[in-house]
Amino acid sequence: MAGKKLQRKPLKLWPRLRRWVESPDWLTVFLIATAACLLIYLLNAVFAEIRPYNWWGLTYGTLASILMAGAGLYAVRRRMVKTALSWRLGRNQTWLQFHLYGGTLALLLTLMHSGFRVPSGALDWWLWFLSLWVTASGILGVLLQKWIPKILTSGLAMEVVYERIPELINEIRGKSEQLIQTCADPVKDFYRKNIAVALVNTQPRLIYYVDVTGGIQSRLKQFEYLRRFLPSDEKDKLDRLELYYRTKLEIDAHYTLQKTMRWWMYTHVPLSLVLLILIGFHLFAVLYY
């Protein structure tokens, strides 16, 4: 109606955010704890100077160390499933949520410990830098674990276990070479020039990050031209070859995206262990000296 004013619907960001995260209650507690820490720090900064080795700085640092150590226990919990179940140490999902939110809160307390300043000492600097790196890479890992499985299942027809990729490629190459022995010369030439090299090994492509299906569809178009000139029996063989080739391209898409998760683990898990070791050295130096 012309006489009525248009009413804008309010942006319900918080309900959408709660639906997106795995455990909304953990997010709520984390946000409350974060707000409380920042409020305490602001009040603290008004009445007292914050240094890493005064009472306030040591309190923040101690809390950060406890949370970081607790977050690190998640890796132990994952490798001791039977023991955790028999001792009733809690669900894996609960440990995962503490690993994420507790580790992130530990970073905030670490920054509060240093007064939001870059430390000057070598050990303190590495602790500060690794805390930033481990937390940022952990958040990135959460995003990747949500995005990669979703894009793979929504765009591809098959599911692939990463460890079986070499075996699957060998199987596809063997079936393709066996099939091509029964084909006419035009199909054999087409196979040798356009397909054979692609079946040798995995071929990761950046296009799969943008469109997991776009790169596959464009590469399958090369079959259309040859199909026009083949008799019906050769068309059937070409269709089977196209199916093998498509399967190989989907495996390449899985390899490209799942490899990202592998590289993420190589940058997050070892450096998390280094961080915990350095925290131990740091605590020893503070208590000893």
C-alpha positions as CSV (number, residue, x, y, z in Angstrom):
1,M,0.0,0.0,0.0
2,A,1.3,3.5,-0.9
3,G,0.1,5.1,2.3
4,K,1.8,2.6,4.6
5,K,5.4,2.9,5.5
6,L,7.7,0.1,4.7
7,Q,8.9,-1.7,7.8
8,R,12.3,-3.2,7.8
9,K,12.5,-6.6,9.4
10,P,15.1,-6.6,12.2
11,L,18.3,-8.5,11.5
12,K,18.2,-11.6,13.7
13,L,21.9,-12.1,13.8
14,W,22.1,-13.8,17.2
15,P,19.5,-16.5,16.5
16,R,21.2,-17.3,13.1
17,L,24.6,-17.4,14.9
18,R,23.2,-19.8,17.5
19,R,21.9,-22.1,14.8
20,W,25.2,-22.1,13.0
21,V,27.4,-23.1,15.9
22,E,27.5,-26.7,17.2
23,S,26.7,-25.8,20.9
24,P,25.0,-22.4,21.4
25,D,25.3,-22.6,25.1
26,W,29.0,-22.8,24.9
27,L,29.1,-19.8,22.7
28,T,26.9,-17.9,25.2
29,V,29.1,-18.7,28.1
30,F,32.2,-17.8,26.1
31,L,30.9,-14.4,25.2
32,I,29.9,-13.7,28.8
33,A,33.4,-14.8,30.0
34,T,35.0,-12.6,27.3
35,A,33.0,-9.6,28.3
36,A,33.8,-10.2,32.0
37,C,37.5,-10.5,31.3
38,L,37.5,-7.2,29.3
39,L,35.6,-5.4,31.9
40,I,37.9,-6.6,34.7
41,Y,40.9,-5.6,32.6
42,L,39.5,-2.1,31.9
43,L,38.8,-1.6,35.7
44,N,42.2,-3.0,36.5
45,A,43.9,-0.6,34.0
46,V,42.2,2.4,35.7
47,F,43.5,1.6,39.2
48,A,46.8,-0.2,38.6
49,E,49.5,-0.7,36.1
50,I,49.4,-4.1,34.3
51,R,52.8,-5.8,33.9
52,P,53.5,-9.5,33.1
53,Y,55.3,-9.9,36.5
54,N,53.1,-8.0,38.8
55,W,50.2,-9.5,40.7
56,W,47.6,-8.8,38.0
57,G,49.7,-9.9,35.2
58,L,50.6,-13.1,36.9
59,T,47.0,-13.8,37.6
60,Y,46.0,-13.4,34.0
61,G,49.0,-15.5,32.9
62,T,48.2,-18.3,35.3
63,L,44.6,-18.5,34.1
64,A,45.7,-18.5,30.5
65,S,48.1,-21.4,31.2
66,I,45.4,-23.4,32.9
67,L,43.0,-22.9,30.1
68,M,45.6,-23.6,27.4
69,A,46.7,-26.9,29.2
70,G,43.0,-27.9,29.5
71,A,42.5,-27.2,25.8
72,G,45.5,-29.3,25.0
73,L,44.1,-32.3,26.9
74,Y,41.5,-32.7,24.0
75,A,44.2,-34.3,21.9
76,V,44.9,-36.8,24.7
77,R,41.1,-37.5,25.1
78,R,40.9,-38.3,21.4
79,R,43.6,-40.9,21.6
80,M,42.2,-42.6,24.8
81,V,38.6,-43.2,23.7
82,K,38.2,-46.5,25.6
83,T,39.8,-45.1,28.7
84,A,37.8,-42.0,28.6
85,L,34.6,-44.0,28.3
86,S,35.4,-46.4,31.1
87,W,36.4,-43.6,33.4
88,R,33.4,-41.5,32.3
89,L,35.6,-38.5,31.4
90,G,32.8,-36.8,29.4
91,R,31.7,-36.8,25.8
92,N,34.2,-36.0,23.0
93,Q,31.9,-33.1,21.8
94,T,32.2,-31.5,25.3
95,W,36.0,-31.7,25.2
96,L,36.0,-30.3,21.7
97,Q,33.9,-27.3,22.7
98,F,36.2,-26.5,25.6
99,H,39.2,-26.9,23.3
100,L,37.8,-24.3,21.0
101,Y,36.3,-21.8,23.4
102,G,38.8,-22.4,26.3
103,G,41.8,-22.0,23.9
104,T,40.3,-18.7,22.5
105,L,39.7,-17.3,26.0
106,A,43.3,-18.3,26.9
107,L,44.5,-16.1,24.1
108,L,42.6,-13.1,25.5
109,L,44.1,-13.8,28.9
110,T,47.5,-14.0,27.4
111,L,47.1,-10.6,25.8
112,M,45.9,-9.3,29.1
113,H,48.9,-10.8,30.8
114,S,51.2,-8.8,28.4
115,G,49.1,-5.7,28.7
116,F,48.2,-6.0,25.0
117,R,51.8,-5.2,24.3
118,V,54.3,-7.3,22.2
119,P,56.8,-8.8,24.7
120,S,60.5,-8.0,24.3
121,G,62.1,-11.2,25.6
122,A,62.7,-14.1,23.2
123,L,60.7,-16.7,25.2
124,D,57.9,-14.3,26.0
125,W,57.7,-13.3,22.3
126,W,57.5,-16.8,21.1
127,L,54.8,-17.6,23.6
128,W,52.8,-14.5,22.5
129,F,53.3,-15.3,18.8
130,L,52.4,-19.1,19.1
131,S,49.3,-18.2,21.2
132,L,48.1,-16.0,18.3
133,W,49.0,-18.6,15.7
134,V,47.5,-21.6,17.4
135,T,44.3,-19.8,18.2
136,A,43.9,-18.4,14.7
137,S,44.7,-21.7,13.1
138,G,42.2,-23.4,15.4
139,I,39.4,-21.1,14.4
140,L,40.4,-21.6,10.7
141,G,40.2,-25.4,11.3
142,V,36.7,-25.1,12.6
143,L,35.7,-23.1,9.5
144,L,37.4,-25.6,7.2
145,Q,35.7,-28.6,9.0
146,K,32.3,-27.0,8.4
147,W,33.0,-25.8,4.8
148,I,34.9,-28.6,3.1
149,P,32.6,-31.6,3.9
150,K,29.6,-29.5,3.0
151,I,31.0,-28.5,-0.4
152,L,32.1,-32.0,-1.2
153,T,28.8,-33.7,-0.4
154,S,26.7,-31.0,-2.1
155,G,28.7,-31.0,-5.4
156,L,30.1,-34.4,-6.0
157,A,28.4,-37.8,-6.5
158,M,30.9,-39.9,-4.5
159,E,32.5,-39.9,-1.1
160,V,36.2,-40.7,-0.8
161,V,38.3,-41.7,2.1
162,Y,41.6,-39.8,1.8
163,E,43.8,-42.7,2.6
164,R,42.3,-44.8,-0.2
165,I,42.9,-42.2,-3.0
166,P,46.0,-43.9,-4.4
167,E,44.3,-47.3,-4.4
168,L,41.2,-45.9,-6.2
169,I,43.3,-44.1,-8.8
170,N,45.2,-47.3,-9.6
171,E,41.9,-49.2,-9.9
172,I,40.4,-46.6,-12.3
173,R,43.6,-46.5,-14.4
174,G,43.6,-50.3,-14.7
175,K,39.9,-50.5,-15.8
176,S,40.4,-47.7,-18.3
177,E,43.5,-49.4,-19.9
178,Q,41.6,-52.7,-20.0
179,L,38.7,-51.0,-21.7
180,I,40.8,-49.1,-24.2
181,Q,42.2,-52.3,-25.6
182,T,38.8,-53.1,-27.0
183,C,38.2,-49.7,-28.5
184,A,38.7,-48.4,-32.1
185,D,41.7,-46.3,-33.1
186,P,39.9,-42.9,-32.7
187,V,39.0,-43.7,-29.1
188,K,42.5,-45.0,-28.4
189,D,44.1,-41.9,-29.8
190,F,41.8,-39.7,-27.8
191,Y,42.6,-41.6,-24.7
192,R,46.4,-41.3,-25.1
193,K,46.3,-37.6,-26.0
194,N,43.7,-36.4,-23.4
195,I,43.0,-38.9,-20.7
196,A,46.0,-41.2,-20.0
197,V,48.1,-38.6,-18.3
198,A,45.3,-37.5,-16.0
199,L,44.9,-41.1,-14.7
200,V,48.5,-41.5,-13.6
201,N,48.3,-39.6,-10.3
202,T,46.3,-37.0,-8.4
203,Q,46.0,-33.6,-10.0
204,P,45.0,-30.9,-7.5
205,R,43.5,-27.8,-9.0
206,L,42.6,-24.4,-7.6
207,I,39.3,-24.3,-9.4
208,Y,37.9,-26.9,-6.9
209,Y,38.1,-24.2,-4.2
210,V,35.9,-21.9,-6.2
211,D,33.5,-24.5,-7.8
212,V,33.9,-28.1,-7.0
213,T,31.9,-29.1,-10.1
214,G,32.8,-26.4,-12.6
215,G,36.2,-27.8,-13.4
216,I,34.9,-31.3,-13.9
217,Q,32.0,-30.3,-16.2
218,S,34.3,-28.2,-18.5
219,R,36.8,-31.0,-18.8
220,L,34.1,-33.6,-19.8
221,K,33.1,-31.5,-22.8
222,Q,36.0,-32.9,-24.8
223,F,34.1,-36.2,-25.0
224,E,31.1,-34.6,-26.8
225,Y,32.9,-33.8,-30.1
226,L,34.3,-37.3,-30.5
227,R,31.0,-39.0,-29.6
228,R,29.3,-37.5,-32.8
229,F,31.5,-39.6,-35.1
230,L,31.4,-43.0,-33.4
231,P,29.1,-45.9,-34.0
232,S,26.8,-47.0,-31.2
233,D,29.0,-49.7,-29.8
234,E,32.0,-47.3,-29.6
235,K,29.8,-44.7,-28.0
236,D,29.0,-47.1,-25.2
237,K,32.7,-47.7,-24.6
238,L,33.3,-43.9,-24.7
239,D,30.6,-43.4,-22.1
240,R,32.3,-45.9,-19.8
241,L,35.6,-44.2,-20.3
242,E,33.9,-40.9,-19.5
243,L,32.5,-42.3,-16.3
244,Y,36.0,-43.5,-15.3
245,Y,37.4,-40.1,-16.1
246,R,34.7,-38.3,-14.2
247,T,35.3,-40.5,-11.2
248,K,39.0,-39.6,-11.4
249,L,38.2,-35.9,-11.5
250,E,35.9,-36.2,-8.5
251,I,38.8,-37.9,-6.7
252,D,41.0,-35.0,-7.6
253,A,38.5,-32.6,-6.1
254,H,38.4,-34.7,-2.9
255,Y,42.2,-34.8,-2.8
256,T,42.5,-31.0,-3.3
257,L,40.1,-30.1,-0.5
258,Q,40.9,-32.9,1.9
259,K,44.6,-32.1,1.5
260,T,43.9,-28.6,2.8
261,M,42.6,-30.2,6.1
262,R,45.8,-32.3,6.3
263,W,48.0,-29.3,5.9
264,W,46.0,-27.4,8.5
265,M,46.7,-30.2,11.0
266,Y,50.4,-30.0,10.2
267,T,50.4,-26.2,11.1
268,H,48.1,-26.5,14.1
269,V,48.8,-29.7,16.1
270,P,52.7,-29.6,16.2
271,L,52.8,-25.9,17.1
272,S,50.2,-26.4,19.8
273,L,52.5,-29.0,21.4
274,V,55.5,-26.6,21.1
275,L,53.3,-23.9,22.8
276,L,52.5,-26.2,25.7
277,I,56.2,-27.1,26.1
278,L,57.2,-23.4,26.1
279,I,54.4,-22.6,28.7
280,G,56.0,-25.2,30.9
281,F,59.4,-23.6,30.5
282,H,57.9,-20.2,31.2
283,L,56.2,-21.3,34.4
284,F,59.4,-23.0,35.6
285,A,61.4,-19.8,35.0
286,V,58.8,-17.7,36.8
287,L,58.6,-20.0,39.8
288,Y,62.4,-20.7,40.0
289,Y,63.5,-17.1,39.6
